[in-house]
Amino acid sequence: MTLKHTAIALAIGLTGQLAIHPNSANAQTAALEEVIVTAQKRDQSLQDVPIAVSALSSDYIQQTGAVSLSDISKNSPGLRISDTQSESISISLRGIGSNDFGYSSDESIPVYLDGVYMGEGAAIIGDLMDIAQIEILKGPQGTLFGRNAVGGAVNVTSSRPTDEPEAALHSGFGNYDLRTVKGMLNLPLLEDTLVLRINASKRDRDGWQRNVTTGKRDGFEQDRWNSRAKLLWTPSDNLEVELSSDWQRQQDHSGYSNLIFTLFPSALFAPESLDITSKAAAAGDAYFDLEGNLDGPEGEPVDHRLHRKIRGNALKVVWDLSDELTLTSISSYREIKSRIAEDSDGSEYQVFNVRSFLDNEEYSQELRLNGSSEKLDWFVGLSAYREDVDGSVIDSFGAIVGGPFTEHSRVTAKTESYALFGDAIWRLNDSSNITFGARYSYDAKSQDIKNTDIGFIFPSPEQFIGANGQVNTALASSHQSWNDLSLRLVADHRLDENTMVFAGISQGYKSGGFNSFPTVDLSGSTLIPGTAIPAVPFGSTAPFDEEKIINYEAGIKSTLLDQRLRLNASVFYYDFTDLQFLINDAVSVIARNAGKANGKGIDLESSYLLNDALTISANLSWLDAEYGEDVRNTDGSLIVRKGQELAESPGFSGTISLDYRLALASAGDLRAHLNYSYIGERTHSSESLSDIYREKAYGLLSARLSFTSSNQKWEVAAWGKNLNDKTFIECFCGLSDEFGFIPARRGEPRSYGLEVNYYH
């Protein structure tokens, strides 16, 4: 059965802040502002970096109304980050993403905050508060960062303390009773020596989605606190010490799913629960009785709340040893505690409901030595990272078999990673450079399954069967290590003062791991000897190997028409080997390396300052990413067909933006920002041939209209997102596909509001 539906998010990848110099008088003197990035661990103009990178400024974040990294991805062609208001958060770039096998899996597209690797990815960033810039780096970046970045990286930089007193206050409201308050204070404590910058924000919103089972409109409610403090100490001209601390509390509603497809008669379900275009969905705990009647027992209710507490501390020391040498140290500790409950089947019945608990701690240390000479700019780095996870899941199911069942699965995991990496730019002459990078990685992981009860799906250690057919509890514990050497080589040549071309090859690596949730033999053919208790077949807990990629890229970066047109483009081709897959081998779900993939495409980013008031930007992405061979279960059934497209890889996506500024004499300035983003048809699933997971192309329209006082202290703005109220799918977030229920979560409908900002 095929079901087609509309939706999802598109893209804007502005190549930087599209500001006009304040003294511009006409189109001949106006120019696009230079964008500085740290993509290669050194301050460089965006136009001098031989990497495909998008730099999104704080002004851009404000104009597009981005609240989280998920919002950023909706306006960045090629990048996809699912809603962070959920347990299941996925991130992909150019079709390269990660399958979530549990607590020992690495991200293919890692996220960094102020140089610190975020092991929990987009979730651990929280709301975007006082952000200076976000860089989206495309292609393998392992030679530049402390952790591997097999398909790209998202580098978030928050604002630094400054020597001048500053203050900002924001207040806003919108539909669904949205209420926001933000504040920033920059305080010089000791002249030219000690500065403190603090931020705090509060965000509340009622739900926009109604639960047809309870009648409550509570789906996707928001209740968030965020704060950050940075203390910058510069005891001398050659030494600076930055201590930062952030804290977040999130108590959102994770939302409800609609039932996209079911094997059961539609008459059994509320019509709105089957209609993703409605702003309603079902979630319930009812059971059929053994005779198939609808008045069976009630299961344990699910509250659908997402409770997250995140705190982090980082210490950054930058020491100029000489005019040519700089030593940088970044030390960090982060922790996240979360509890979330979700109805994973999208129906009124308790087919498969999940409550998840996570206690995660991350430690990281990076040392980097930067050097420069007349012919060579270089750096070498050493990094160490450790993550400790204690996670548990409570699964409630049984609606279609007549009675409630609950299983508790607990897993602890530890990851240790060490790397030596470096990068050097050799200036051949005034026009040409060669960049060489290398990275050696060592990753060690361990995992222990600590389920205390015999499980019907998720096993206890007493249900693991060894090679001799007897129980072997040691198989519930896994230990493995991996290592890799990855290289990068890029050549760039400046054709003239305003045009650079580049070409390069880079390798990427993502370590192996373990499936945190292996299942028992669902066919019942593997049993604990002498009993009728299902068991885990031997080999199901074997670790999966690392993934590797090789990426070829060539591009051009140009600034034309008297600095009024910025035009950057790149073409790329990549080959993936040993893709990590969850495979249902007809008796249990296991993790394996299976298959190859390749992708090719074009990225284009342009900004044109038409006159001193109007900037037009267009950012486009063409992508052809597909599997290079068939992937089959151990029983021979086809999971993925050669030539099948990768998940989240639309053939075309793009954005066009208009930014208009009008000076109103001495009254102030009027500004209008209009953005339309488009994403082409694509599939959401890497593991299914079914058209059920496909989504048609669509576009989103957003706008912001603001007035700023003549003294630049006050701003009043009206904004709207998804103004055309398009229905799109945020994710297929359920876990009940094997039971004949395929749920999907709708993206946010039209939203709008007003805000007042004060700057001092």
N, C-alpha and C positions, 0 to 999 in steps of 0.2 A: 504494500500500500504506500502511495506517495502523497505527501502533504507538503504543499508549497506555502510559504509565508514571507512576509516582507520584513525588512529592517536592517539595521545596525549602524555602527558609527563610522565616521569618516575622519577627516584629516585636515590638519593645517600644520605645516612645518615651517613657519616663518624663519627665515635665516637670521633673525636677530631683531633688535628693536628698530622700528622704522621711524626714527625721530628726525626732525628737521632742525638744522642749526638755528638758534634763536635769532641770529642777525640776517636770516635769509630775506632777500628782497624780491627775487624773481627766480624763474626756473634755471637761469644760468648760474646763479650763485648757490642755490640750494643743493644739498648733497645728503646722501644716506650716511648715517652715523656708523663709524667703524665699530665692529663687534670683536671683542677680545674673548678668547676661549683658553681653557687650560687642558684641552683634549690630550695633548702630548706632555702633560706634567710640567709645562712652562707657559708663561703668558705669551700668546701669539695672536696676531690678527686672524680672524676666521678665513680670510682670503689667502693666507700663507700656509694653512694646514693641509697637507696632502691626505686628508681623510674625509669621507662623506659624513658630515656632522651638521646637525641642526642646532642652533642656539636660540633658546626662547628666553626673552628678557622678562624682568619683573613687570614692565609695562604691558607686554604681551599677555602675561598671565592675568593681569587685571582686566584688560580689555575683553578677553574671551570668557571671563568669569570662571576660570578653572579653580576648582576647590581641591581636587585630588589629582594624583597621577593618572587615574582613570579618565578624568576630564581632559588632561593634556593629550592622551592617546587618541581621543575622539577628534582631535584637530591636528594630528601628525601622521601623514600618509605613511603606511608601512608598519607603524607601531600599533600594537593592540594590548591594552591592559584592561582586564575585566573589572567590574565594579568592586572597589575595596570594601563596600558595605556588605560583605559576604565572607563565608569561610573559604570558598573555592576561588582563589585569585590566580589568574594565569596571565602571562606576559609573553608576547612574541614580537619579532621584528623581521621583516622580509620573509615571513612564513616559518621562521625558526623559533621554536618554543619548547617548553618542557611539559612532559607528562608527569602528573603528580602521583608518585608511587608511595609517598609517605614521608617519613622524617629524615631520610638520608639522601634525598634527591637534591641536586644542585639546580640553580636557575641557569637557563641558557642565556638570558638577558638580565644580568645582575643590576641592582640599583645601588648607587653610592650617595651618601649624604656627607658633604664637606670632606670627601676623601675616605670616608669610612664605609666598608662593605656592609650592606644590609642583608643578612642571611634570610630574613623573612620577606625580602623583596618590597613590593609596593605597600604592603599592609603596615610595615613598621615605620614608614614615612609619616603617615597620617595626613591631616590637612596641610595644604601649602600655605605657610605663614612666613611672611617677611623673607621671601625667596629672591635672591639676586639674579639667578640664571639657572636654566635647565639645559643641559647639553645631551643630545641624542646621538650617540656614536654608532655607526653602522659597520658591520663586519667584525671579525675577531679582534679583540683588544687586549689579549692577555699579556702582551709585553709592556703595557702601559699601566696596568692596575694590579693591586695586591691580590685579587682573586681572579680566576679565569673568567673570560667573557667570550663565550664561544660564538655568539651571533651578534654581539653588540653590547652596548651599555647605556644606562640612563644615569647621568651624573648631575646631582642636584647640589647647588651651592646656595647656602643661606647668606643673608647680608652680614657683613663684618661691622664691628664697632668702628666708629669714626671719631675724629678729634673734635668735632663740632657738636654742641648740644642739639638734639633732635627729639621730636615727639610727633606721634601720629595717633589719631583716634578714628575708628570706623564704626558706624552704626547702620544697620540695614534691615529691611523686612521684605517679604514677598508672599506669593501665593502659598497655599498649604500652611499658612501661618508661620512662615520662615522668619526667624529672628537671629541676627548676627551682631556680635560686638567684638571688636579687635582693638588692641592698643599696643603701641611701641614707644619705648623710652630709651634714648641714647645719652648716657651720662658720663662726661669726662670727670674722673675722680681725682686724678693727679695730672697736671698739665704735661702733655706730650709723653706720658708714661703709663697711665692706667685708665682704661675706658670700660664701661659696662653697658651692654645693650640687652634689654629684656623685652619679651613679647608675650602676649597672652590673648587667647581668643575663646569665644563661646558661641556655639552654633546649635540652634534648636529648630526642629521642623516637624509638623504633623505628618502623618502618612498620607500618601496619595492613592494607595491601593486598598480596596475593601475585601475583607474575608467573607465570602458568601456563606460560610458555615456559621460564623459567629455574628456577622453583621457589622463588625467593627472596621472602621477605616484607619487601620494602624500599620499597614504594610509600608516599609521604608521610612518609618519615623527616624528622626536624627536627634541625638543628644551627645554633644562632643565638647570636651575641654582640651585646649592645647596651650603649652607654654614653653618658652625657650629663653635661656640666659647665656650670654657670651661675655667673658671677661678677657680683655686683651691687655697684656703687660709688655711694655717695651723698655726694659731697664737700660738698654744701650742701643746704639745705631745698628749694631750687627746681630741683635738677638731679640726675638719676640716670642711670647708664650701666650697661647690662646686656650682658655678653659671653657668648654661649653657643656651645658646640661639641658636636656629637654624632657618633658613629661606630657603624656597624653592619656586621656580617659575617653573611651567611646562606649556608649550604651545605646546603639542604634537597634532598629528592627531590621532583620536581615531580608525581609520581603518574602512574598509568596510566589510560587511557580504556577504557570498554566500547563495543562496537560496537552501537549502537542500531538501525542499519538498514544493510543491504547488498544490492546487486543480485545478488550472487554466492551460490551454494548454501551454506546454513548448515553442511553436512557438511564444508566445507573449514576450519571454524574450531572451536577448542575451545569446548565448551558454556558454560563459565564466562565466556569473553570476550564472549558475547552476552547475559549476564545481569547487569544493573546492580545487582540485589539482592544478588549475591554480593560478598564482599570480595576478589575476585580479578579480574584482567584480563590481557589478552595484550599483549605488546610484543615484536616480533622483527624480524629482518632477512632472512628467507628470501624467495626468488624462485621463481616458476614458471619452468621452462625453456621453450623455444620450442614444445615439444610439449604444454605444459600439465601436465607432471608436477610433483610437489612437491619434487623433489630438485634444483632449480635452484641457482645460485650464491648465496652469502651476500653481503649488502650490508655497508656500514660500520656497526658497532654504534652505538647511541645510549645514553648513560649516564644520561639522565633526571635529571641533577643541575642544580640551580639555584644558581649561584654569584653572589652579589651583595656588593659592597662599597660602602657609602654613607658619605659624610662631609659634614658641613655646619658652617658657621660663620655667626653672625649678631651684629650689633652694633645695639643699640637704645638710643637716647638720648632722654630725655624732659626737656624744659626748660620750666619754668613761667616764661614771660616776665613775667607779672603774675598777679593774681588772676583775670583774665578770659581770658588767652591762654596756650595751651600748644603748644609745637612738638615734634613727634615725628619722629624719623628712624630708619628700619629698613633696614640694609644687610645683604646676605647673599650667600654663595657656597655652592653645593652641587654635589656631583658623585656620579654613580652609575656604577659599572662592573659589568656583568653578563654572564654567560654561561649559557645554558640549552639543554638538548637535550630534545626531546619526540618521542614517537611519535604522529604526528597522525592516524593512521587507525584505531587501536584494534584492530589485528589482529596475527597472528604474522608478517605479511609487510611488507616495506618498500615499502608503497604510497606513503607520503608522510611522511618523517621530517625534522625541522627542527632545526638548531642555530643559535641566534641569539646575536649579540655586540653589546653596546651600551656606548658610552663617551659619557656625557652630562654637560655642565657647565651650571649655571644661575647667573646673576647677577641680583640685583634690588636696587632702591633705591626707597624710598618716603619722601616728606616729607609731613607732615600738620600743619596748623595748626587747632587747636580753639579756639573762642571761646564765650563765654556772656555774656548780659546778662539783664535782668529779663524781657524778652519773647522772646529768641531764643537758642537753642543751635545752633551750627553748626560745620562743619569743611570745609576744602577740602584736597584732596590731589593730589600729583603723583607718578606712578610711572613707573619704567623697568625693563624686563625684557629679558634676553637669554638664549637657550638655544642651545648648540652641540652637535650630535649627530653622532657617527660610528658608524654601525650597519652590520652585515653579517649576512647569512643564508646558511646552506649548506643547500640542499634536496637530499635523497636520495630517489629514487623509481624506479619502473620495474618493480615486482614483477609487474604484470599484463600487461606487454608483453615479458617475457622477459629482461631484462638490467638491471643497475644503472646509473643515471645520477646524477650529482651536479652541481649548479649553485651558483655562488657569486655572491651579489648584494650589492653594497656601495653605501651611500647616505650622503652627508653632508648635513646640513641646518642652517640657522640661522634663528632667529626673533628679531625685535626688536619690542618693544611699548612704546608710550608712552601715557599717559592722564592727563587732568585730570578730577578727579571731586570732587563735594562733596555735602553733605547739610545741611539746616537744619530745625529744629523751631521753628515760630512759635507761641507761646502766645497764642491769641486771648483766653482768659480762664482762670479757675481750673479749668474743666472741659473745654475744647476746645483741640485743637492741629491745626495743618496742617504736614505734613512734605513738603518738596520736595527732590528730588535730581536731579542731572544728571551725565552722564559723556560725555566725548569721548575716543574711542579711535583710535589709529593703530597698525596692525600691518603689518610688512614681513617677508616670508619668502623664503628661497631654498633650493633643493635641487639636488643634483648626483648623478646616477646614474653610478657609477664601475665598473660591472662590467667586468672585463677579458676575459672569455671570451664567445664567441658562445653565446647561450642558446636552449634549446628552449622555455622558458617565460618566463624573466626575461631581458630583453635587455641587450646592451652598447650603448654609444652608436652603434656602427656599424650598429645595426638599427633606428634611428628614421628613418622616411620623411617627407619634407617634402611641402608642398602640390603641388610639381611632380613628385612620384613618385620623386624621387631621395633618396639618403641625406643626412640632415641631422643631424649629431652634436650640433648646438647644442640640439636638442630634448630632449636628456638633462639639460639644465640649465633650471631654472625660477626665475623671479623675479616677485613680485607683491606689491602692498600693498592694504590695505583701511582704511576709516575709518568711523566711526559716531558718532551722537549718540543716547544713550538717556536717557530721563527717568523719574522716579518721583514720584508724587503720592499722599499718604495723608492722610486726615482721621480723627482719633480724638476720642471724646467720652466723658467719664466720667459715667455715669448716677448713681453714688453713689460712696462711698469705696472700695467693693470690686468695682465692675463697670465695665468699659470696653468700648466697641464701636468698631470701626474699619472703614474701607473704603478701597480704593486701587487704583491702576492703575500698572503698571510695565512697562518695556520691557527686553529683553535682546538681546544680540548675541554671536555666536561667529564669529570670523574665518574666512575661507576657507583654502585650502591646496592641497596636491598629494597625489596618490596616489604613495606611495614605491615601489610594486611593480606598475607597469603590465606587462601581459603582451604577448607577441607575438601575432600573428594565429593563433589555435589552429586555424582552419579550413584554414590553408595557402594562402589566396588572396592574401595580401600577402607578397611576397618581396623580398629585396634584389635590385635589377635585375641580370639576367644570371646569377643563382644560384638554387639551390633552398633557400636559407636563409630561414627565416621572419623576418618583420619586424613592427614596430609600426605600425599604420595611423596616418595623419596625424590629429591631433586628440585622440588618446588621452591625451596628457600635458597637455592644457589644464587650468588651475587651476579648482577649484570655488569658488563664491562663498560669502559669509557666510550664516549662518542668523540669522533674527530671530524674536523672540517678543514677544507682548504678553499680559500676565497681569492678570486682574481678580480681586480678592480682598476678602472681607469677613469679619469675625469678631468674636468676643466673648472677653474674658478676665475671669474672675470668681473671687473668693475668698469662700466662703460658710460658713455654719454656724460662726460664731466662728473663722474661719481654719482650719477643719478640712477643708474641701472646696475643692479647686482644680479648676475646670472651664473649659477653653479649647476653643474650636471655631472653625473657619474653613471657608468655602466658596470655591471658586475656579473660574475658567474661563480657559483659555489658547488662543491661536492661534499656530501655528508656520508659517512660510513658508520656502521654499527649503531643505528638508531635504537634508542631504548624504548621498549614497548611493554605494555601489559597485555598478556596473551591468555585467552581462555582456551585451555587445551582439552576442553570437553569434560574434564574431571575436576579442575580447580583453576583459579586465577593465579598466574605466576608472572614474574618480570623477566624479560629476555632482551637480548640484542637481536634485532631482526630488521634487515632491510637497508637500502641506500636511498638517498634523495639528492636531488640537484635543483638549483634555482638560478634563474637569470633575470635581469631586469634593468630598468633605467630609473634613476631618481633625478628630478629637475626642481630647482628652487630659484625663484626670481622675485625681485622687488624693484619696482619702478617708481621713482619720485616724479610724477607727471608735472607738478608745479609745486610752489611752496606750500600748498595746502593739501594736496591729494597724493596718497601713495597707494599703488595697486600691487598686490602680491599674488602670485600663483605658484603653488607647489604640487607637483604631480609625481606619481609613482606607477610604473608599469612592472608587473611581476608575473613570472611563469615558474612556479615551484611545484615539483612533482616527485613522486616516489620512483626510484630507479629500478626496482624489482618487486616481484610479488612478495607479500608477507603472509604466511600461513600458520594456522594453529598446528599443534603436533598431530592432530587427526587429519590434516591435509586441507581443511576448509580454509577458504580465502578470507583474510582480514583486510588486506590492502592490495589493490591491483597495480601493477606497473603502469606508470603514466597517470595515476590518480593524483589529484592536486593535494598539496599539504593543507592542513587546517589553517584558517585565518590568513589566507593568501589570495586576496582578490586580484583579478587581472589588472584592474585599474582603480586607483584611488587618487583623490586630489582635493585641493582647497583653493578657493579664490577669496581674497580679502580686499576691502576698501577701507582706507583710513583717511578721514577728512577733518581738517582743522580750520576754524574760522575765527579770526580775531575780531571782537566786538568793541572796537575803539578802546576806551578806558574802562569798559564794563567788565571785561574778562575774555575768556576764550570758550568757544563751543567746539565740541569734538564728537564725531560720529564714527563708529567702527562697525562694519558689516562683514559677516563671515558666512560663507556657504561651503560646506564640506560634503564630499561624496565618497561612498565606498561601493565597489562593485560586488557582484554576486560571488559568494564563497560558501565553503562548508565550515561547520564548527567542529567537526569530528575528524580525528586522525585515525580512528579505528573502526570506521563503518563505511560501507559502500552505499548506504541508503540515502535517498534524496530527502529524507525527513530532516536531516541535519543541515540542509542547504538553506541559504537565505538570499533573497533577491536584493539587487542593488537599491540604494536609496540615498537621500541627502538630508542634511540638517542645516537649518538657517538660524544664526544667532546674531545679536546686535547689542550695542551699548551706545547710549547718547548721554554726554556729560557736559556740564558747565563748570569752569574753573574761574574763581575770582581773579581780579587783576593782580592781587598781591600773592597769588599762588597758594594761599593758605586754605581755601575752602573749595570743595568739589561736591557737586550734587549730580547723581547719575541715575538713569533708568536703564535696565538691562533685561534681556530675554534670551533664553536658550531653548533650542528645538521649537522655534516659533511656529514652524509649519506642523507641529504636533505629530511627527512621524512615529509610527510604531516600529520598534526594532528590538532585536533579541540581544540581551546583555550576555547571556551564557546559557548553555545546557548544563545546569548545575546539579541535576539529580543523580541518584545512584541506583535507580530502580529499572534501568533499561532491560535487564535480564528477566525481570518479572512481568514485562509487557506494558510498562508505564514509562513514557519518555516525556519528562517535564522540561520546560524552559522558562527563564526569567526575563520578563520584559524590561527594556530600558526606560529611563525616566521620561515622562511626557513633557509637554510644554511647561516651562517655569519662567517666572518674571518677578521683578521687584524693583525697589528703590534703595539707594544708599547715599549716605552723607559722610564725607571724609574731611578731616581737619589735619593740617600739617603745620608744624612749627619748627 
